[in-house]
Amino acid sequence: MLKTARKEAKLTQEELANKAGTKKSYISKLENGKGNIQLSTLIRIFEQGLNRRIGLTFL
């Protein structure tokens, strides 16, 4: 989901990392399913980095 959103925004991993205040290597790990993420970090990446709102549904 993150990779798709980043590509739709026409951003590189490095550009997204800079906008979201994180590192390119962290974005890469997340996109490849090899990293854990806190909810607050996920929200920051989407809202600050991709200028998108994120919604959650709990079942």
C-alpha positions in Angstrom: 0.0 0.0 0.0 2.8 2.4 0.9 4.7 1.7 -2.3 1.6 2.2 -4.5 0.8 5.5 -2.7 4.4 6.7 -3.1 4.5 5.9 -6.8 1.1 7.6 -7.4 2.6 10.7 -5.7 5.6 10.4 -8.0 8.1 10.4 -5.2 11.2 8.4 -4.7 11.9 6.7 -1.4 14.4 9.3 -0.5 11.9 12.2 -1.3 9.2 10.5 0.8 11.7 9.9 3.7 12.7 13.6 3.6 9.1 14.8 3.7 8.1 12.4 6.5 11.2 13.0 8.6 12.6 9.5 8.3 15.3 7.6 6.4 15.2 6.1 2.9 16.3 2.7 4.3 13.3 2.7 6.7 10.9 3.4 3.8 12.5 0.6 1.8 12.1 -1.9 4.7 8.5 -1.0 5.1 7.7 -1.3 1.4 9.4 -4.7 1.4 7.5 -5.9 4.5 10.7 -6.2 6.5 10.1 -3.5 9.1 7.7 -2.9 11.9 6.0 0.4 12.1 4.2 2.3 14.8 0.8 3.7 14.0 2.0 7.3 14.7 4.8 6.8 12.1 2.5 5.4 9.5 0.2 8.4 9.9 3.1 10.8 9.7 4.4 9.1 6.5 1.0 9.3 4.8 -0.1 12.8 6.1 3.2 14.6 5.9 5.0 12.6 3.3 2.2 11.8 0.9 -0.3 14.6 1.8 -3.0 11.9 2.3 -5.3 11.2 5.2 -5.4 7.7 6.6 -8.5 5.9 8.0 -8.5 2.9 10.2 -11.3 0.3 10.7 -11.3 -2.1 13.6 -13.3 -5.3 13.3 
